[in-house]
Amino acid sequence: MNQTASAPDSRVRAIAALVFALAQILAPLLPMIGIGNPVGEQSADTQTLITPAGWAFAIWGPLYFGTLVYVVYQLLPRHRDSELVRRIGWHFAFAVLGNALWVTYTQLWSLGFPSVLIIVFTLVNLLSILRIFATTPSFTLGERLAVVLPLSALAGWLTAATIVNIAAALNFHDVVLPGPAPVISAAILLVGGAIVAAAVVGTGGNPWYPLPFLWALWAIHQKAGQVHSEIATATIVAGLVVVATLIVMLASAERRRRYLG
């Protein structure tokens, strides 16, 4: 497709990304005008042993800021039709739309299985972006700061959030897994750590992706991990597996240059 033909689509995509990014930030304010209940209240009844401590969710501030940085970046004419932005395409717009839909649904109807479908949709789009990063030979400094860092971090947090959401949805629908809850929760954390470690390999050692997941593990350790030794051990083991994998991947000078310059 030539540049003239692609220009209208790139403008529509850029504007949609802006609208949806703002929607995800404004959606949590709906309870202030009488629409639904805050996510924190809705999730209180469905918390599990792998729900992070409340302070962990402050990470949404930097994550929202990061999405706005990318929005501004891809709105600029010189970046709108860049190869990287073009390859990311609609995945970003769909991801932030998913965030907005998830918050809206959860505030209205709590953390049932439909919320899982929404967050999985969001995560799939973010993982698609990670795959694009992994197949990009090199990045400019601007791309590293305005594209790779914020979108990778968002994908990392959504990975953790998806695991927590699935557990909360099972609790919401009164689905009880066999076995002691601390042991089951510890097993879930270990599987989650293995998945993230595998994703770190798949992304070619993207250093920004696992950081929010490690943040979530620390918040779980500081909450349920203070009560249940199984969970404390699982968070430490899962974290060490992820960190060790990242260190091994970044031992390659080529991978370090790609992501860190």
ABEGO torsion letter per residue (X at the ends): XBAAAAAAAAAAAAAAAAAAAAAAAAAAAAAAAGBEBBAAAAAAAABBAABBBAAAAAAAAAAAAAAAAAAAAAABAAAAABAAAAAAEAAAAAAAAAAAAAAAAAAAAEBBAAAAAAAAAAAAAAAAAAAAAAABABBBAAAAAAAAAAAAAAAAAAAAAAAAAAAAAAAAAGBBBBEBAAAAAAAAAAAAAAAAAAAAAAAGGBAAAAAAAAAAAAAAAABAAAABAAAAAAAAAAAAAAAAAAAAAAABAAAAAAAAX
